Amino acid sequence: MNYGRSTFAGPDRTARSHARAPSQPAQESGPTASQKATQQSIFVTVGANVAIAIAKAIGAFITGSGALLAESLHSLSDTGNGLLLLWGQRESRKPSSPEHPLGHGRAIYFWSFVVGLLLFTSSGVASIYEGIHRLETGEGVESPWVAIGILVFALIAEGYSQFVTLRSIKRRRGELSLWEWLRRTRHSELIVTFAEDTAALIGIGIALTAVIATVVTGEEACDAIGSIAIGLLLIVVAIALCIEIKSLLIGESAAPPVRQAIVEFLESREPIVKVAHLISSQHGEDLMLGIKAQMREELRAQELIAAINQCETELREKFPQVDWIFFEPVRAIDAPAA
């Protein structure tokens, strides 16, 4: 039979989760369970950073520590970055429109990229500048034990924030190691939150070491060097984040295990002989699929349409992240060899 592209190819709009008649007003979808868990991690991170930024700023004012000031700038930046990620999540839930027919899912990638840029400029460069300035002026640290106490408090608060983030990641990574998950995941907001918390913990360790070294050796330069080291750390983390998120902005497919699971699920459907080709595109939480599948030859036109609609419905039930589906049946002669 003739499986014409014009007859069967194209999205099944009636089954879309965001589908609506043109006359109806656009409705912003609420957060999914996955997004709610991520929001919780970000809220905890923002709350911790607000408390830490205030404590570090007071400590920097009292002690004159450059490393502590660099860390207060870092925590202040992290607070703003967390708010940007929450805004990005809200933007990504906007419904599709004629101008943005595939929705706004990739908005979270844009705001994650902005966070990476801000981490580079507002935190990294500022910390290096502060360290160089203190090397030139020879400013020392007063009341170092106050600085040490504040840094210990910051270490505990950041440790709890990282614990919540890792707990959220654990729900998603399954059997994958943390490193494998970070390389494969499409959750840019969790990548950013994890990277910021990790950089914060290392930065606090550097600041603590710098202040203790200043007390032990009496060399005021140790504190300034600590500030420069924190700045360099933040720049490295920011560059790594921007490189990773750039790939998501350009457009990445679903993670390999997800693609494989989708192919296996489709080929287990009775009307489908084999999946000839699968294209996936990740849009934040949503997933767009382009499918070419060899169908059973004996299906008549109406039976073929019904079979495709049934396969799409079952696919969405199994993979709720799937939003758009473009399904094209192909003849056996058109299907590429395995």
C-alpha positions in Angstrom: 0.0 0.0 0.0 1.1 3.6 -0.4 2.2 5.2 2.8 2.0 8.8 1.6 3.9 11.5 3.6 1.1 14.0 3.1 -1.5 11.6 4.5 0.1 10.4 7.7 3.1 12.5 8.5 2.8 15.3 11.0 2.0 15.9 14.7 -1.0 14.5 16.4 -2.2 17.8 17.9 -5.4 16.3 19.4 -3.2 14.2 21.9 -0.9 17.0 22.9 -0.9 17.9 26.6 -0.8 21.6 25.7 -3.4 21.3 22.9 -6.2 23.9 22.9 -8.5 25.5 20.4 -7.3 28.8 18.8 -10.0 30.8 20.5 -9.0 29.6 24.0 -6.6 31.7 26.1 -3.1 30.3 26.6 -2.7 28.6 29.9 0.6 28.2 31.7 1.1 24.6 32.8 1.9 23.9 36.5 5.2 22.4 37.5 5.6 18.6 37.1 6.7 16.4 40.0 10.3 16.5 38.6 10.2 20.3 38.4 8.8 20.6 42.0 11.7 18.5 43.3 14.2 20.6 41.4 12.5 23.8 42.7 12.9 22.5 46.3 16.6 22.1 45.7 16.9 25.6 44.3 14.8 27.1 47.1 17.1 25.4 49.7 20.2 26.7 47.9 18.8 30.2 47.7 17.9 30.2 51.4 21.3 28.9 52.4 23.1 31.4 50.2 21.1 34.4 51.6 22.1 33.4 55.2 25.7 32.7 54.2 26.1 35.9 52.2 24.9 38.0 55.1 27.2 36.2 57.6 30.2 36.4 55.3 29.6 40.1 54.5 29.4 40.9 58.2 32.5 38.8 58.8 34.4 40.5 56.0 33.5 44.0 57.4 34.7 43.0 60.9 37.8 41.1 59.9 38.9 42.8 56.7 39.5 39.4 55.2 39.8 39.4 51.4 39.0 35.7 51.1 35.9 36.2 53.2 34.8 39.1 51.1 35.4 37.0 47.9 33.2 34.3 49.4 30.5 36.8 50.3 30.4 38.0 46.7 30.2 34.4 45.6 27.3 33.6 47.9 25.5 36.8 46.8 26.0 35.9 43.2 24.7 32.3 43.9 21.5 33.8 45.5 20.8 35.9 42.4 21.6 32.9 40.2 19.1 30.7 42.1 16.4 33.3 41.5 17.3 33.3 37.8 16.9 29.5 37.6 13.5 29.7 39.3 12.5 32.4 36.7 13.8 30.2 33.9 11.7 27.2 35.2 8.6 29.5 35.1 9.4 30.7 31.6 9.9 27.1 30.4 6.4 26.2 31.4 4.7 28.7 29.1 2.4 27.1 26.6 3.1 26.8 22.9 2.1 29.7 20.6 2.1 30.5 16.9 5.4 32.1 17.4 6.8 29.3 19.5 5.0 26.2 18.3 7.2 23.8 20.2 6.7 25.7 23.5 9.3 27.4 25.7 11.0 24.5 27.2 14.5 25.6 26.2 14.1 28.9 28.2 15.7 27.1 31.2 18.8 26.5 29.1 19.1 30.2 28.3 18.8 31.3 31.9 21.2 28.5 33.0 23.7 29.9 30.5 23.2 33.4 31.9 23.9 32.1 35.4 27.2 30.7 34.0 28.2 34.1 32.6 27.3 35.9 35.8 29.3 33.3 37.9 32.3 34.2 35.6 31.9 38.0 35.8 30.3 39.0 39.0 32.0 36.4 41.2 35.2 35.1 39.6 36.6 38.4 38.1 35.6 40.4 41.2 37.3 38.0 43.6 40.5 38.1 41.6 40.4 41.9 41.5 39.9 42.0 45.3 42.8 39.6 45.9 45.2 41.6 43.6 44.1 44.8 45.3 44.9 43.4 48.7 48.3 42.2 47.6 49.1 45.7 46.4 47.9 47.5 49.5 49.0 44.8 52.0 45.7 44.9 54.0 45.6 42.3 56.7 43.0 40.3 58.6 41.6 41.4 61.9 39.8 39.1 64.3 40.6 35.9 62.2 38.8 33.7 64.6 35.5 35.5 63.8 36.3 34.7 60.1 37.0 31.1 60.9 33.7 30.7 62.8 31.7 32.3 60.0 33.3 30.0 57.4 32.6 26.9 59.5 28.9 28.0 59.7 29.0 28.5 55.9 30.5 25.1 55.4 27.7 23.5 57.3 24.9 25.4 55.5 26.4 24.8 52.0 26.9 21.1 53.0 23.2 20.8 53.7 22.3 22.6 50.4 24.5 20.2 48.5 22.9 17.2 50.3 19.4 18.3 49.1 20.7 18.8 45.6 22.3 15.3 45.6 19.1 13.8 46.9 17.2 15.4 44.0 19.8 14.1 41.5 19.7 10.6 43.0 16.0 10.3 42.2 16.8 10.8 38.5 20.1 9.1 37.9 19.0 5.6 38.7 21.9 3.1 38.2 24.2 5.8 36.6 27.1 7.1 38.5 27.0 10.8 39.5 29.6 11.6 36.8 27.8 9.7 34.1 24.5 11.4 35.0 26.1 14.9 34.9 27.4 14.1 31.4 24.1 12.7 30.1 21.4 14.7 31.9 19.3 17.4 30.2 18.4 19.0 33.5 20.5 22.2 33.2 19.2 23.8 36.4 20.4 20.8 38.4 23.8 20.9 36.7 24.1 24.5 37.7 22.9 24.0 41.2 25.3 21.1 41.8 28.2 23.0 40.2 27.6 26.1 42.3 27.3 24.1 45.6 30.4 22.2 44.8 32.3 25.4 43.9 31.0 27.0 47.1 32.2 24.1 49.3 35.7 24.2 47.7 35.7 28.0 47.9 34.9 27.9 51.6 37.7 25.3 52.1 40.1 27.7 50.2 39.0 30.7 52.3 39.3 28.7 55.6 42.8 27.5 54.6 43.8 31.1 53.7 42.7 32.6 57.0 44.3 29.8 59.1 47.5 30.2 57.1 47.4 33.9 57.8 47.1 33.2 61.5 49.8 30.5 61.6 52.4 32.3 59.4 51.5 35.9 60.0 51.7 36.5 56.2 48.9 38.7 55.2 49.4 37.8 51.6 47.9 34.3 52.3 44.5 35.9 52.6 44.8 37.8 49.3 46.1 34.6 47.5 43.1 32.8 48.8 40.8 35.4 47.3 42.6 35.0 43.9 42.3 31.2 44.1 38.6 31.4 44.8 38.2 33.7 41.7 40.1 31.3 39.5 38.0 28.4 40.8 34.8 30.2 39.9 36.0 31.1 36.4 36.9 27.5 35.7 33.5 26.3 36.9 31.7 29.0 34.9 33.5 28.1 31.7 32.7 24.4 32.2 29.0 25.2 32.8 28.8 27.5 29.7 30.3 24.8 27.5 27.9 22.1 28.8 24.8 24.3 28.5 25.8 25.6 25.1 25.3 22.1 23.8 21.7 22.1 25.3 21.0 25.5 23.8 22.0 24.3 20.3 19.8 21.2 20.8 20.5 17.8 22.2 18.6 14.5 21.7 17.1 12.6 24.6 19.6 10.7 26.7 20.8 7.4 25.1 18.9 5.1 27.6 15.7 7.0 26.9 16.1 6.8 23.1 16.8 3.0 23.4 13.8 2.5 25.7 11.5 4.4 23.3 12.7 2.3 20.3 12.2 -1.0 22.3 8.7 0.1 23.4 7.6 1.0 19.9 8.9 -2.2 18.4 7.0 -4.2 21.0 3.7 -2.7 19.6 1.9 -5.2 17.5 1.2 -2.9 14.4 5.0 -1.9 14.2 7.4 -4.2 12.4 10.5 -2.1 13.2 11.5 1.5 13.9 13.4 2.7 10.8 14.5 6.0 12.3 14.0 8.0 15.5 14.9 11.7 16.0 14.5 13.2 19.5 14.9 16.8 20.6 15.0 17.8 24.3 13.1 21.0 25.2 13.6 21.4 28.9 11.3 18.8 30.6 9.5 18.1 27.2 10.6 15.8 24.5 9.8 16.0 20.7 10.0 12.9 18.6 10.2 12.2 14.9 9.5 8.6 14.1 9.7 6.6 10.9 8.4 3.1 11.4 7.7 0.1 9.2 4.1 -1.0 9.8 2.4 -4.3 9.0 1.6 -4.4 5.3 -1.9 -5.8 5.7 -3.2 -2.7 7.5 -5.7 -0.7 5.5 -5.6 3.1 5.5 -8.1 3.6 8.4 -6.6 0.8 10.4 -3.1 2.3 9.9 -4.3 5.7 11.2 -6.0 4.1 14.2 -2.8 2.0 14.9 -0.6 5.1 14.8 -2.9 7.0 17.1 -3.0 4.1 19.5 0.9 3.8 19.5 1.2 7.5 20.2 -1.3 7.4 23.1 0.6 4.4 24.6 3.9 6.1 24.1 2.8 9.2 26.0 1.5 7.0 28.8 4.8 5.2 29.1 6.9 8.4 28.6 5.0 11.4 29.9 7.8 13.8 29.0 7.0 13.2 25.3 5.0 16.3 24.0 5.2 16.4 20.2 5.2 13.3 18.0 5.8 13.3 14.3 5.0 9.8 13.1 5.6 8.6 9.5 4.9 5.1 8.4 7.3 3.7 5.8 7.2 0.7 3.5 9.7 -2.1 4.0 11.6 -1.0 0.9 12.0 2.5 2.5 13.2 1.2 5.8 17.0 1.3 6.2 18.7 -1.9 6.8 19.6 -2.6 10.5 
